[in-house]
Amino acid sequence: MRKIAVLLSWIFLPLFTPIYGLLIVLYLPVQSNSFLASESLYMLDPAVKFLFLLLFLVFIVLAPGLSLLVLRLNKTISSLEMERKEERLTPIAIMTFYCLVLYVFLIFQTENAMIPSLLKAMVVGGALGSFIAYFITKKMKISLHGMGIVLSVRLFLKAHTLKEVGLGYLLGFASQFISIYFYP
């Protein structure tokens, strides 16, 4: 059971969960309440979907992932698990930075690009969640996995307390909900 829990913990690494979320909004067949087909991300051209996935992969997975490896190699963090809360501050700041860079990139595309607001809101939600997690982490260790989805696995592995995963889940849900609901 422990091996399965560790595997799930790695599969749902906080670095990967934005990609899983993007895959869901791009490929889950949903009907828009509006007559505008552009509001349904499912209806986007497959080539456009691929480009959005590539952008998220570069800015949300590869760039932060390589930054984590550099932090590990120069011994800023002792392991990729970042078990001590003090080690988490720099990686969380880096993640916030890359979310903001992706957001700025999406904002400054030409009007003809028609970037869906939902995608921009998801990036803002990720930046907001990471930004708040940075300040929470100064006081206590928060479950970054909890901001994604893997709560019970992190409890089983004794990597976090119920309070830490609950707070992580609440922060992840709230930052995405607020960003998507209020994004223009």
OpenMM code with the backbone's topology and positions (N, CA, C; nanometers):
from openmm import Vec3, app, unit

residues = "MET ARG LYS ILE ALA VAL LEU LEU SER TRP ILE PHE LEU PRO LEU PHE THR PRO ILE TYR GLY LEU LEU ILE VAL LEU TYR LEU PRO VAL GLN SER ASN SER PHE LEU ALA SER GLU SER LEU TYR MET LEU ASP PRO ALA VAL LYS PHE LEU PHE LEU LEU LEU PHE LEU VAL PHE ILE VAL LEU ALA PRO GLY LEU SER LEU LEU VAL LEU ARG LEU ASN LYS THR ILE SER SER LEU GLU MET GLU ARG LYS GLU GLU ARG LEU THR PRO ILE ALA ILE MET THR PHE TYR CYS LEU VAL LEU TYR VAL PHE LEU ILE PHE GLN THR GLU ASN ALA MET ILE PRO SER LEU LEU LYS ALA MET VAL VAL GLY GLY ALA LEU GLY SER PHE ILE ALA TYR PHE ILE THR LYS LYS MET LYS ILE SER LEU HIS GLY MET GLY ILE VAL LEU SER VAL ARG LEU PHE LEU LYS ALA HIS THR LEU LYS GLU VAL GLY LEU GLY TYR LEU LEU GLY PHE ALA SER GLN PHE ILE SER ILE TYR PHE TYR PRO".split()
positions = [
    Vec3(0.0819, -0.1195, 0.0000),
    Vec3(0.0000, 0.0000, 0.0000),
    Vec3(0.0868, 0.1267, 0.0000),
    Vec3(0.1969, 0.1226, 0.0722),
    Vec3(0.2849, 0.2391, 0.0789),
    Vec3(0.3429, 0.2721, -0.0587),
    Vec3(0.3777, 0.1689, -0.1369),
    Vec3(0.4337, 0.1920, -0.2699),
    Vec3(0.3313, 0.2606, -0.3611),
    Vec3(0.2065, 0.2210, -0.3496),
    Vec3(0.1003, 0.2832, -0.4291),
    Vec3(0.0833, 0.4292, -0.3873),
    Vec3(0.0868, 0.4534, -0.2566),
    Vec3(0.0732, 0.5903, -0.2066),
    Vec3(0.1877, 0.6788, -0.2554),
    Vec3(0.3096, 0.6267, -0.2527),
    Vec3(0.4253, 0.7036, -0.3016),
    Vec3(0.4105, 0.7302, -0.4513),
    Vec3(0.3695, 0.6282, -0.5264),
    Vec3(0.3498, 0.6451, -0.6706),
    Vec3(0.2451, 0.7529, -0.6994),
    Vec3(0.1320, 0.7477, -0.6304),
    Vec3(0.0274, 0.8485, -0.6503),
    Vec3(0.0764, 0.9880, -0.6117),
    Vec3(0.1559, 0.9933, -0.5062),
    Vec3(0.2106, 1.1212, -0.4627),
    Vec3(0.3006, 1.1815, -0.5707),
    Vec3(0.3765, 1.0983, -0.6403),
    Vec3(0.4637, 1.1472, -0.7473),
    Vec3(0.3847, 1.1786, -0.8741),
    Vec3(0.2854, 1.0952, -0.9063),
    Vec3(0.2030, 1.1200, -1.0256),
    Vec3(0.1301, 1.2536, -1.0114),
    Vec3(0.0786, 1.2803, -0.8909),
    Vec3(0.0038, 1.4037, -0.8676),
    Vec3(0.0891, 1.5086, -0.7980),
    Vec3(0.2148, 1.5140, -0.8372),
    Vec3(0.3054, 1.6167, -0.7879),
    Vec3(0.2451, 1.7538, -0.8189),
    Vec3(0.2548, 1.8500, -0.7271),
    Vec3(0.1959, 1.9821, -0.7533),
    Vec3(0.2419, 2.0441, -0.8860),
    Vec3(0.3572, 2.0050, -0.9330),
    Vec3(0.4080, 2.0548, -1.0600),
    Vec3(0.3223, 2.0073, -1.1775),
    Vec3(0.2619, 1.8890, -1.1657),
    Vec3(0.1862, 1.8301, -1.2758),
    Vec3(0.0363, 1.8593, -1.2723),
    Vec3(-0.0186, 1.8901, -1.1551),
    Vec3(-0.1648, 1.9041, -1.1454),
    Vec3(-0.2228, 2.0141, -1.2338),
    Vec3(-0.1519, 2.1265, -1.2594),
    Vec3(-0.2106, 2.2228, -1.3541),
    Vec3(-0.2303, 2.1639, -1.4942),
    Vec3(-0.1401, 2.0759, -1.5347),
    Vec3(-0.1550, 2.0117, -1.6667),
    Vec3(-0.2780, 1.9212, -1.6663),
    Vec3(-0.2985, 1.8470, -1.5580),
    Vec3(-0.4170, 1.7610, -1.5492),
    Vec3(-0.5439, 1.8448, -1.5549),
    Vec3(-0.5446, 1.9575, -1.4833),
    Vec3(-0.6599, 2.0470, -1.4868),
    Vec3(-0.6840, 2.1017, -1.6267),
    Vec3(-0.5765, 2.1399, -1.6949),
    Vec3(-0.5886, 2.1919, -1.8306),
    Vec3(-0.6420, 2.0835, -1.9245),
    Vec3(-0.5937, 1.9622, -1.9104),
    Vec3(-0.6448, 1.8518, -1.9935),
    Vec3(-0.7946, 1.8333, -1.9737),
    Vec3(-0.8397, 1.8453, -1.8495),
    Vec3(-0.9828, 1.8313, -1.8205),
    Vec3(-1.0634, 1.9408, -1.8892),
    Vec3(-1.0213, 2.0684, -1.8747),
    Vec3(-1.1008, 2.1764, -1.9347),
    Vec3(-1.0918, 2.1777, -2.0866),
    Vec3(-0.9845, 2.1244, -2.1423),
    Vec3(-0.9726, 2.1222, -2.2883),
    Vec3(-1.0437, 2.0033, -2.3524),
    Vec3(-1.0486, 1.8902, -2.2842),
    Vec3(-1.0982, 1.7687, -2.3492),
    Vec3(-1.2253, 1.7105, -2.2888),
    Vec3(-1.2772, 1.7690, -2.1826),
    Vec3(-1.4042, 1.7225, -2.1270),
    Vec3(-1.5163, 1.7846, -2.2086),
    Vec3(-1.5993, 1.7019, -2.2720),
    Vec3(-1.7045, 1.7586, -2.3579),
    Vec3(-1.8154, 1.8227, -2.2734),
    Vec3(-1.8179, 1.9550, -2.2752),
    Vec3(-1.9214, 2.0295, -2.2027),
    Vec3(-1.9909, 2.1228, -2.2997),
    Vec3(-2.1161, 2.1503, -2.2708),
    Vec3(-2.1941, 2.2424, -2.3518),
    Vec3(-2.1930, 2.3791, -2.2861),
    Vec3(-2.1690, 2.4823, -2.3639),
    Vec3(-2.1685, 2.6185, -2.3136),
    Vec3(-2.3119, 2.6680, -2.3035),
    Vec3(-2.3400, 2.7488, -2.2018),
    Vec3(-2.4719, 2.8093, -2.1871),
    Vec3(-2.4886, 2.9281, -2.2813),
    Vec3(-2.3817, 2.9642, -2.3467),
    Vec3(-2.3814, 3.0794, -2.4355),
    Vec3(-2.3869, 3.0326, -2.5797),
    Vec3(-2.4275, 3.1220, -2.6663),
    Vec3(-2.4271, 3.0890, -2.8083),
    Vec3(-2.2866, 3.1007, -2.8681),
    Vec3(-2.1918, 3.1513, -2.7888),
    Vec3(-2.0548, 3.1656, -2.8360),
    Vec3(-1.9793, 3.0339, -2.8212),
    Vec3(-1.9389, 2.9753, -2.9307),
    Vec3(-1.8639, 2.8495, -2.9255),
    Vec3(-1.7288, 2.8685, -2.8601),
    Vec3(-1.6774, 2.9926, -2.8616),
    Vec3(-1.5447, 3.0176, -2.8055),
    Vec3(-1.5417, 3.0005, -2.6534),
    Vec3(-1.6592, 2.9982, -2.5890),
    Vec3(-1.6617, 2.9811, -2.4444),
    Vec3(-1.6401, 2.8354, -2.4037),
    Vec3(-1.6565, 2.7431, -2.4945),
    Vec3(-1.6334, 2.6021, -2.4663),
    Vec3(-1.4933, 2.5666, -2.5135),
    Vec3(-1.4049, 2.5377, -2.4207),
    Vec3(-1.2676, 2.5041, -2.4582),
    Vec3(-1.2608, 2.3690, -2.5288),
    Vec3(-1.3625, 2.2867, -2.5079),
    Vec3(-1.3699, 2.1584, -2.5770),
    Vec3(-1.3788, 2.1781, -2.7281),
    Vec3(-1.4385, 2.2893, -2.7694),
    Vec3(-1.4609, 2.3148, -2.9112),
    Vec3(-1.3389, 2.3757, -2.9818),
    Vec3(-1.2328, 2.4054, -2.9080),
    Vec3(-1.1131, 2.4633, -2.9703),
    Vec3(-1.0510, 2.3670, -3.0704),
    Vec3(-0.9849, 2.4238, -3.1687),
    Vec3(-0.9128, 2.3454, -3.2685),
    Vec3(-0.8050, 2.2620, -3.1976),
    Vec3(-0.7855, 2.1367, -3.2355),
    Vec3(-0.6838, 2.0522, -3.1711),
    Vec3(-0.5432, 2.1128, -3.1732),
    Vec3(-0.5082, 2.1844, -3.2783),
    Vec3(-0.3761, 2.2475, -3.2849),
    Vec3(-0.3636, 2.3578, -3.1797),
    Vec3(-0.4713, 2.4308, -3.1557),
    Vec3(-0.4719, 2.5365, -3.0539),
    Vec3(-0.4618, 2.4730, -2.9150),
    Vec3(-0.5348, 2.3643, -2.8940),
    Vec3(-0.5265, 2.2930, -2.7660),
    Vec3(-0.3825, 2.2483, -2.7394),
    Vec3(-0.3191, 2.1960, -2.8424),
    Vec3(-0.1806, 2.1511, -2.8286),
    Vec3(-0.0889, 2.2666, -2.7892),
    Vec3(-0.1092, 2.3828, -2.8501),
    Vec3(-0.0273, 2.4994, -2.8166),
    Vec3(-0.0470, 2.5427, -2.6714),
    Vec3(-0.1705, 2.5409, -2.6239),
    Vec3(-0.1952, 2.5754, -2.4839),
    Vec3(-0.1296, 2.4743, -2.3903),
    Vec3(-0.1404, 2.3469, -2.4244),
    Vec3(-0.0745, 2.2439, -2.3434),
    Vec3(0.0766, 2.2635, -2.3433),
    Vec3(0.1325, 2.2972, -2.4577),
    Vec3(0.2766, 2.3203, -2.4679),
    Vec3(0.3190, 2.4404, -2.3825),
    Vec3(0.2422, 2.5481, -2.3884),
    Vec3(0.2728, 2.6661, -2.3060),
    Vec3(0.2709, 2.6317, -2.1575),
    Vec3(0.1669, 2.5628, -2.1137),
    Vec3(0.1564, 2.5241, -1.9729),
    Vec3(0.2699, 2.4293, -1.9361),
    Vec3(0.3009, 2.3371, -2.0247),
    Vec3(0.4087, 2.2421, -1.9979),
    Vec3(0.5416, 2.3144, -1.9780),
    Vec3(0.5710, 2.4118, -2.0632),
    Vec3(0.6976, 2.4846, -2.0534),
    Vec3(0.7017, 2.5715, -1.9277),
    Vec3(0.5975, 2.6531, -1.9056),
    Vec3(0.6000, 2.7504, -1.7970),
    Vec3(0.5623, 2.6946, -1.6609),
    Vec3(0.4813, 2.5897, -1.6574),
    Vec3(0.4311, 2.5394, -1.5293),
    Vec3(0.4976, 2.4093, -1.4872),
    Vec3(0.5569, 2.3359, -1.5807),
    Vec3(0.6207, 2.2087, -1.5458),
    Vec3(0.7722, 2.2136, -1.5700),
    Vec3(0.8131, 2.2364, -1.6932),
    Vec3(0.9556, 2.2269, -1.7263),
    Vec3(1.0411, 2.3344, -1.6593),
    Vec3(1.0035, 2.4610, -1.6741),
    Vec3(1.0851, 2.5689, -1.6158),
    Vec3(1.0936, 2.5568, -1.4629),
    Vec3(0.9805, 2.5406, -1.3920),
    Vec3(0.9929, 2.5226, -1.2464),
    Vec3(1.0645, 2.3929, -1.2094),
    Vec3(1.0403, 2.2864, -1.2870),
    Vec3(1.1066, 2.1587, -1.2597),
    Vec3(1.2579, 2.1693, -1.2725),
    Vec3(1.3037, 2.2353, -1.3773),
    Vec3(1.4481, 2.2557, -1.3943),
    Vec3(1.5027, 2.3463, -1.2841),
    Vec3(1.4253, 2.4452, -1.2448),
    Vec3(1.4666, 2.5325, -1.1342),
    Vec3(1.4815, 2.4523, -1.0052),
    Vec3(1.3892, 2.3589, -0.9808),
    Vec3(1.3995, 2.2728, -0.8629),
    Vec3(1.5262, 2.1882, -0.8665),
    Vec3(1.5562, 2.1357, -0.9850),
    Vec3(1.6794, 2.0555, -0.9977),
    Vec3(1.8035, 2.1395, -0.9700),
    Vec3(1.8043, 2.2627, -1.0188),
    Vec3(1.9174, 2.3528, -0.9918),
    Vec3(1.9272, 2.3810, -0.8421),
    Vec3(1.8130, 2.4053, -0.7771),
    Vec3(1.8126, 2.4280, -0.6322),
    Vec3(1.8655, 2.3059, -0.5573),
    Vec3(1.8318, 2.1884, -0.6056),
    Vec3(1.8793, 2.0646, -0.5427),
    Vec3(2.0294, 2.0473, -0.5642),
    Vec3(2.0756, 2.0744, -0.6852),
    Vec3(2.2179, 2.0586, -0.7160),
    Vec3(2.3055, 2.1575, -0.6399),
    Vec3(2.2553, 2.2804, -0.6194),
    Vec3(2.3358, 2.3765, -0.5433),
    Vec3(2.3035, 2.3728, -0.3935),
    Vec3(2.2280, 2.2679, -0.3533),
    Vec3(2.1981, 2.2385, -0.2131),
    Vec3(2.1162, 2.3467, -0.1416),
    Vec3(2.0382, 2.4238, -0.2174),
    Vec3(1.9438, 2.5165, -0.1563),
    Vec3(1.8299, 2.4379, -0.0917),
    Vec3(1.7937, 2.3256, -0.1556),
    Vec3(1.6972, 2.2326, -0.0964),
    Vec3(1.7673, 2.0983, -0.0803),
    Vec3(1.7329, 2.0265, 0.0269),
    Vec3(1.8009, 1.8996, 0.0538),
    Vec3(1.7453, 1.7839, -0.0280),
    Vec3(1.6174, 1.7940, -0.0688),
    Vec3(1.5573, 1.6901, -0.1518),
    Vec3(1.4431, 1.7521, -0.2315),
    Vec3(1.3986, 1.6812, -0.3318),
    Vec3(1.2868, 1.7308, -0.4127),
    Vec3(1.1544, 1.7250, -0.3363),
    Vec3(1.1508, 1.6491, -0.2265),
    Vec3(1.0301, 1.6418, -0.1439),
    Vec3(1.0109, 1.7668, -0.0585),
    Vec3(1.1171, 1.8417, -0.0353),
    Vec3(1.1141, 1.9646, 0.0442),
    Vec3(1.0346, 1.9455, 0.1737),
    Vec3(1.0831, 1.8550, 0.2568),
    Vec3(1.0121, 1.8192, 0.3791),
    Vec3(1.0093, 1.9313, 0.4819),
    Vec3(1.1116, 2.0145, 0.4845),
    Vec3(1.1148, 2.1257, 0.5808),
    Vec3(1.0505, 2.2493, 0.5187),
    Vec3(0.9688, 2.3179, 0.5976),
    Vec3(0.8969, 2.4337, 0.5441),
    Vec3(0.9910, 2.5434, 0.4955),
    Vec3(1.1067, 2.5571, 0.5585),
    Vec3(1.2021, 2.6601, 0.5184),
    Vec3(1.2534, 2.6387, 0.3757),
    Vec3(1.2619, 2.5123, 0.3347),
    Vec3(1.3097, 2.4808, 0.2001),
    Vec3(1.2064, 2.5126, 0.0926),
    Vec3(1.0832, 2.5279, 0.1314),
    Vec3(0.9756, 2.5441, 0.0342),
    Vec3(0.9593, 2.6866, -0.0169),
    Vec3(1.0119, 2.7834, 0.0563),
    Vec3(0.9871, 2.9233, 0.0213),
    Vec3(1.0392, 2.9600, -0.1172),
    Vec3(1.1640, 2.9265, -0.1472),
    Vec3(1.2201, 2.9611, -0.2785),
    Vec3(1.1466, 2.8890, -0.3919),
    Vec3(1.1212, 2.7568, -0.3826),
    Vec3(1.0461, 2.6912, -0.4908),
    Vec3(0.9047, 2.7482, -0.5093),
    Vec3(0.8378, 2.7850, -0.4005),
    Vec3(0.7041, 2.8432, -0.4134),
    Vec3(0.7134, 2.9794, -0.4826),
    Vec3(0.8135, 3.0589, -0.4457),
    Vec3(0.8329, 3.1895, -0.5112),
    Vec3(0.8625, 3.1706, -0.6597),
    Vec3(0.9414, 3.0708, -0.6926),
    Vec3(0.9739, 3.0427, -0.8326),
    Vec3(0.8478, 3.0034, -0.9094),
    Vec3(0.7634, 2.9200, -0.8492),
    Vec3(0.6389, 2.8796, -0.9141),
    Vec3(0.5487, 2.9997, -0.9370),
    Vec3(0.5393, 3.0872, -0.8374),
    Vec3(0.4592, 3.2094, -0.8530),
    Vec3(0.5127, 3.2924, -0.9693),
    Vec3(0.6440, 3.3063, -0.9763),
    Vec3(0.7072, 3.3821, -1.0836),
    Vec3(0.6719, 3.3248, -1.2203),
    Vec3(0.6844, 3.1929, -1.2377),
    Vec3(0.6552, 3.1330, -1.3676),
    Vec3(0.5072, 3.1445, -1.4033),
    Vec3(0.4184, 3.1367, -1.3048),
    Vec3(0.2756, 3.1584, -1.3322),
    Vec3(0.2531, 3.3001, -1.3837),
    Vec3(0.3185, 3.3962, -1.3196),
    Vec3(0.3034, 3.5355, -1.3627),
    Vec3(0.3620, 3.5588, -1.5013),
    Vec3(0.4746, 3.4947, -1.5307),
    Vec3(0.5347, 3.5075, -1.6642),
    Vec3(0.4398, 3.4504, -1.7697),
    Vec3(0.3809, 3.3355, -1.7419),
    Vec3(0.2853, 3.2768, -1.8356),
    Vec3(0.1642, 3.3683, -1.8529),
    Vec3(0.1158, 3.4240, -1.7436),
    Vec3(0.0008, 3.5147, -1.7513),
    Vec3(0.0336, 3.6364, -1.8377),
    Vec3(0.1473, 3.6982, -1.8143),
    Vec3(0.1883, 3.8153, -1.8939),
    Vec3(0.2013, 3.7757, -2.0407),
    Vec3(0.2581, 3.6599, -2.0662),
    Vec3(0.2702, 3.6114, -2.2038),
    Vec3(0.1318, 3.5989, -2.2684),
    Vec3(0.0358, 3.5420, -2.1971),
    Vec3(-0.0988, 3.5246, -2.2512),
    Vec3(-0.1685, 3.6594, -2.2728),
    Vec3(-0.1481, 3.7514, -2.1812),
    Vec3(-0.2116, 3.8835, -2.1907),
    Vec3(-0.1623, 3.9615, -2.3120),
    Vec3(-0.0336, 3.9533, -2.3411),
    Vec3(0.0231, 4.0344, -2.4472),
    Vec3(0.0208, 3.9681, -2.5849),
    Vec3(-0.0603, 3.8660, -2.6005),
    Vec3(-0.0790, 3.8088, -2.7334),
    Vec3(-0.1697, 3.9023, -2.8136),
    Vec3(-0.1632, 3.8935, -2.9423),
    Vec3(-0.2469, 3.9801, -3.0258),
    Vec3(-0.3942, 3.9504, -3.0009),
    Vec3(-0.4776, 4.0461, -3.0304),
    Vec3(-0.6219, 4.0265, -3.0125),
    Vec3(-0.6731, 3.9124, -3.0987),
    Vec3(-0.6078, 3.8893, -3.2106),
    Vec3(-0.6498, 3.7812, -3.2993),
    Vec3(-0.6280, 3.6437, -3.2363),
    Vec3(-0.5402, 3.6352, -3.1375),
    Vec3(-0.5118, 3.5062, -3.0746),
    Vec3(-0.6320, 3.4556, -2.9961),
    Vec3(-0.7151, 3.5465, -2.9436),
    Vec3(-0.8365, 3.5100, -2.8684),
    Vec3(-0.8083, 3.4042, -2.7620),
    Vec3(-0.7229, 3.4384, -2.6664),
    Vec3(-0.6928, 3.3476, -2.5560),
    Vec3(-0.8158, 3.3408, -2.4661),
    Vec3(-0.8705, 3.2219, -2.4416),
    Vec3(-0.9896, 3.2115, -2.3561),
    Vec3(-0.9624, 3.2641, -2.2146),
    Vec3(-1.0592, 3.3371, -2.1625),
    Vec3(-1.0467, 3.3943, -2.0280),
    Vec3(-1.0265, 3.2864, -1.9226),
    Vec3(-1.0885, 3.1707, -1.9421),
    Vec3(-1.0756, 3.0621, -1.8445),
    Vec3(-0.9302, 3.0208, -1.8273),
    Vec3(-0.8549, 3.0136, -1.9369),
    Vec3(-0.7136, 2.9753, -1.9268),
    Vec3(-0.6347, 3.0799, -1.8504),
    Vec3(-0.6609, 3.2074, -1.8794),
    Vec3(-0.5911, 3.3136, -1.8071),
    Vec3(-0.6296, 3.3111, -1.6593),
    Vec3(-0.7561, 3.2855, -1.6313),
    Vec3(-0.8017, 3.2783, -1.4917),
    Vec3(-0.7370, 3.1623, -1.4173),
    Vec3(-0.7182, 3.0486, -1.4855),
    Vec3(-0.6516, 2.9349, -1.4220),
    Vec3(-0.5082, 2.9706, -1.3841),
    Vec3(-0.4402, 3.0427, -1.4706),
    Vec3(-0.3019, 3.0827, -1.4423),
    Vec3(-0.2991, 3.1814, -1.3257),
    Vec3(-0.3927, 3.2766, -1.3254),
    Vec3(-0.4023, 3.3721, -1.2140),
    Vec3(-0.4293, 3.2973, -1.0841),
    Vec3(-0.5176, 3.1969, -1.0891),
    Vec3(-0.5472, 3.1164, -0.9700),
    Vec3(-0.4244, 3.0441, -0.9190),
    Vec3(-0.3441, 2.9915, -1.0100),
    Vec3(-0.2198, 2.9248, -0.9697),
    Vec3(-0.1216, 3.0219, -0.9063),
    Vec3(-0.1095, 3.1406, -0.9670),
    Vec3(-0.0205, 3.2421, -0.9104),
    Vec3(-0.0709, 3.2886, -0.7745),
    Vec3(-0.2009, 3.3105, -0.7632),
    Vec3(-0.2600, 3.3543, -0.6365),
    Vec3(-0.2403, 3.2494, -0.5280),
    Vec3(-0.2697, 3.1236, -0.5616),
    Vec3(-0.2508, 3.0159, -0.4650),
    Vec3(-0.1061, 3.0030, -0.4199),
    Vec3(-0.0132, 3.0093, -0.5145),
    Vec3(0.1295, 3.0005, -0.4805),
    Vec3(0.1732, 3.1191, -0.3954),
    Vec3(0.1264, 3.2376, -0.4307),
    Vec3(0.1620, 3.3592, -0.3573),
    Vec3(0.1155, 3.3497, -0.2109),
    Vec3(-0.0071, 3.3071, -0.1921),
    Vec3(-0.0598, 3.2937, -0.0554),
    Vec3(0.0110, 3.1800, 0.0179),
    Vec3(0.0374, 3.0699, -0.0531),
    Vec3(0.1087, 2.9570, 0.0081),
    Vec3(0.2467, 2.9988, 0.0577),
    Vec3(0.3105, 3.0904, -0.0116),
    Vec3(0.4415, 3.1397, 0.0300),
    Vec3(0.4328, 3.1989, 0.1703),
    Vec3(0.3334, 3.2830, 0.1939),
    Vec3(0.3214, 3.3486, 0.3244),
    Vec3(0.2722, 3.2536, 0.4333),
    Vec3(0.1862, 3.1595, 0.3964),
    Vec3(0.1427, 3.0585, 0.4935),
    Vec3(0.2613, 2.9721, 0.5340),
    Vec3(0.3453, 2.9376, 0.4372),
    Vec3(0.4608, 2.8514, 0.4630),
    Vec3(0.5601, 2.9165, 0.5584),
    Vec3(0.5627, 3.0464, 0.5643),
    Vec3(0.6496, 3.1132, 0.6612),
    Vec3(0.6073, 3.0806, 0.8046),
    Vec3(0.4784, 3.0523, 0.8235),
    Vec3(0.4257, 3.0214, 0.9571),
    Vec3(0.4136, 2.8712, 0.9828),
    Vec3(0.3715, 2.7984, 0.8815),
    Vec3(0.3507, 2.6537, 0.8967),
    Vec3(0.3662, 2.5843, 0.7621),
    Vec3(0.3916, 2.4556, 0.7663),
    Vec3(0.4048, 2.3765, 0.6440),
    Vec3(0.2631, 2.3503, 0.5903),
    Vec3(0.2408, 2.3907, 0.4671),
    Vec3(0.1111, 2.3679, 0.4024),
    Vec3(0.1298, 2.2597, 0.2966),
    Vec3(0.0281, 2.1810, 0.2744),
    Vec3(0.0369, 2.0756, 0.1737),
    Vec3(0.0164, 2.1343, 0.0347),
    Vec3(0.1245, 2.1381, -0.0417),
    Vec3(0.1134, 2.1843, -0.1800),
    Vec3(0.0414, 2.0796, -0.2642),
    Vec3(0.0536, 1.9522, -0.2259),
    Vec3(-0.0258, 1.8479, -0.2907),
    Vec3(-0.1741, 1.8745, -0.2658),
    Vec3(-0.2057, 1.9227, -0.1462),
    Vec3(-0.3450, 1.9516, -0.1115),
    Vec3(-0.4051, 2.0577, -0.2009),
    Vec3(-0.3214, 2.1486, -0.2494),
    Vec3(-0.3701, 2.2496, -0.3434),
    Vec3(-0.4099, 2.1825, -0.4743),
    Vec3(-0.3505, 2.0659, -0.5016),
    Vec3(-0.3869, 1.9864, -0.6190),
    Vec3(-0.5013, 1.8950, -0.5813),
    Vec3(-0.4702, 1.7666, -0.5463),
    Vec3(-0.5802, 1.6737, -0.5126),
    Vec3(-0.5428, 1.5573, -0.4219),
    Vec3(-0.4222, 1.5309, -0.3949),
    Vec3(-0.3820, 1.4035, -0.3345),
    Vec3(-0.3791, 1.4111, -0.1817),
    Vec3(-0.4927, 1.4290, -0.1193),
    Vec3(-0.4966, 1.4506, 0.0248),
    Vec3(-0.4740, 1.3235, 0.1058),
    Vec3(-0.5508, 1.2206, 0.0790),
    Vec3(-0.5419, 1.0999, 0.1615),
    Vec3(-0.4056, 1.0326, 0.1499),
    Vec3(-0.3444, 1.0386, 0.0320),
    Vec3(-0.2122, 0.9790, 0.0116),
    Vec3(-0.1088, 1.0495, 0.0998),
    Vec3(-0.1143, 1.1821, 0.1056),
    Vec3(-0.0180, 1.2577, 0.1861),
    Vec3(-0.0383, 1.2302, 0.3354),
    Vec3(-0.1636, 1.2084, 0.3757),
    Vec3(-0.1901, 1.1715, 0.5158),
    Vec3(-0.1362, 1.0320, 0.5447),
    Vec3(-0.1612, 0.9381, 0.4540),
    Vec3(-0.1142, 0.8005, 0.4712),
    Vec3(0.0379, 0.7951, 0.4825),
    Vec3(0.1062, 0.8752, 0.4026),
    Vec3(0.2530, 0.8767, 0.4045),
    Vec3(0.3079, 0.9569, 0.5231),
    Vec3(0.2177, 1.0150, 0.6017),
    Vec3(0.2561, 1.0975, 0.7170),
    Vec3(0.3461, 1.2144, 0.6750),
    Vec3(0.3237, 1.2637, 0.5529),
    Vec3(0.3985, 1.3796, 0.5036),
    Vec3(0.3353, 1.5092, 0.5526),
    Vec3(0.2066, 1.5019, 0.5911),
    Vec3(0.1336, 1.6191, 0.6384),
    Vec3(0.0300, 1.5777, 0.7423),
    Vec3(-0.0137, 1.6757, 0.8182),
    Vec3(-0.1241, 1.6548, 0.9123),
    Vec3(-0.2549, 1.6846, 0.8404),
    Vec3(-0.3651, 1.6503, 0.9040),
    Vec3(-0.4971, 1.6791, 0.8479),
    Vec3(-0.5147, 1.8301, 0.8288),
    Vec3(-0.4657, 1.9078, 0.9229),
    Vec3(-0.4745, 2.0542, 0.9127),
    Vec3(-0.3985, 2.1052, 0.7905),
    Vec3(-0.2797, 2.0520, 0.7653),
    Vec3(-0.1979, 2.0971, 0.6528),
    Vec3(-0.2605, 2.0628, 0.5179),
    Vec3(-0.3139, 1.9399, 0.5045),
    Vec3(-0.3762, 1.9044, 0.3766),
    Vec3(-0.5094, 1.9768, 0.3595),
    Vec3(-0.5819, 1.9952, 0.4680),
    Vec3(-0.7080, 2.0694, 0.4603),
    Vec3(-0.6861, 2.2135, 0.4184),
    Vec3(-0.5870, 2.2765, 0.4774),
    Vec3(-0.5542, 2.4148, 0.4418),
    Vec3(-0.5053, 2.4229, 0.2970),
    Vec3(-0.4259, 2.3256, 0.2553),
    Vec3(-0.3794, 2.3213, 0.1161),
    Vec3(-0.4953, 2.3075, 0.0188),
    Vec3(-0.5895, 2.2175, 0.0510),
    Vec3(-0.7060, 2.1987, -0.0358),
    Vec3(-0.7896, 2.3264, -0.0422),
    Vec3(-0.8143, 2.3850, 0.0740),
    Vec3(-0.8936, 2.5075, 0.0798),
    Vec3(-0.8288, 2.6188, -0.0027),
    Vec3(-0.6993, 2.6352, 0.0110),
    Vec3(-0.6283, 2.7387, -0.0641),
    Vec3(-0.6342, 2.7120, -0.2145),
    Vec3(-0.6095, 2.5888, -0.2550),
    Vec3(-0.6145, 2.5551, -0.3978),
    Vec3(-0.7527, 2.5761, -0.4571),
    Vec3(-0.8557, 2.5300, -0.3867),
    Vec3(-0.9929, 2.5458, -0.4349),
    Vec3(-1.0321, 2.6926, -0.4393),
    Vec3(-1.0055, 2.7643, -0.3303),
    Vec3(-1.0472, 2.9042, -0.3213),
    Vec3(-0.9769, 2.9915, -0.4249),
    Vec3(-0.8462, 2.9716, -0.4438),
    Vec3(-0.7746, 3.0556, -0.5399),
    Vec3(-0.8252, 3.0319, -0.6818),
    Vec3(-0.8537, 2.9074, -0.7177),
    Vec3(-0.9066, 2.8797, -0.8510),
    Vec3(-1.0500, 2.9304, -0.8657),
    Vec3(-1.1330, 2.9056, -0.7652),
    Vec3(-1.2725, 2.9493, -0.7704),
    Vec3(-1.2818, 3.1012, -0.7841),
    Vec3(-1.2090, 3.1720, -0.7008),
    Vec3(-1.2120, 3.3188, -0.7034),
    Vec3(-1.1610, 3.3706, -0.8376),
    Vec3(-1.0517, 3.3151, -0.8855),
    Vec3(-0.9946, 3.3617, -1.0123),
    Vec3(-1.0876, 3.3363, -1.1303),
    Vec3(-1.1433, 3.2168, -1.1361),
    Vec3(-1.2315, 3.1839, -1.2487),
    Vec3(-1.3619, 3.2614, -1.2402),
    Vec3(-1.4184, 3.2757, -1.1212),
    Vec3(-1.5467, 3.3445, -1.1040),
    Vec3(-1.5355, 3.4948, -1.1313),
    Vec3(-1.4279, 3.5568, -1.0830),
    Vec3(-1.4169, 3.7017, -1.0936),
    Vec3(-1.3326, 3.7516, -1.2100),
    Vec3(-1.2648, 3.6613, -1.2804),
    Vec3(-1.1816, 3.7061, -1.3916),
    Vec3(-1.2708, 3.7653, -1.5002),
    Vec3(-1.2337, 3.8823, -1.5544),
    Vec3(-1.3212, 3.9487, -1.6527),
    Vec3(-1.3407, 3.8661, -1.7795),
] * unit.nanometer
topology = app.Topology()
chain = topology.addChain("A")
for resn in residues:
    res = topology.addResidue(resn, chain)
    for name in ("N", "CA", "C"):
        topology.addAtom(name, app.Element.getBySymbol(name[0]), res)
